[in-house]
Amino acid sequence: MSATRIANRYAKALYRLIGTDPKNTKVCLEQLQTARALFDIEPAAKVLRSPVMPQDLKKKLFDAALTAANGSDILRAFIGELVTAGRVDIYPTFVDSFTRILNEAAGVTDANVITAMTVDPAIIANLASSLERILKTKIQMSQQIDPELLGGFVVRFGNRMIDMSLKTKLDALSKSAAL
């Protein structure tokens, strides 16, 4: 089974465990994101990703992060089980899946716009409001830079994609010219 599917299952289990109260789920997400920051700290990330490091050490790292975030006992136990199951490697994907589940419950769709260079936030907001009108849902937009696009943009949301990049148009033109 893929890591994403496993992470989705853990995220759904946590969501069922903590309940659907928006206040509780928001606090839980903040605590999970605090612990996720461990993967941005090189020595901690090496320990967490290492298959030979003891589980107790990994649990202590997560426990320290959750203590700093005032993590609940339920969340500590859940993350402890994740570590015991040898699934620390999926933790960042698990947090992403949990975020997506919370957004879906709130009626929010995550979207990622990829551009060749940094774009004015007003343009991104305009694109998000256009998508909101089309999809009839609230859009939470993030931006990513990919210089290989050359120009234009690509928007990914859910399992859909809108590709208006210059790179794609040039690739299509060269393929049609080759025929």
Secondary structure by P-SEA (a helix, b strand, c coil): ccaaaaaaaaaaaaaaaacccaaaaaaaaaaaaaaacccccaaaaaaaacccccaaaaaaaaaaaaaaacccaaaaaaaaaaaaaccccaaaaaaaaaaaaaaaaacbbbbbbbccccccaaaaaaaaaaaaaaaccccbbbbbbbccccccbbbbcccbbbbccaaaaaaaaaaaaac
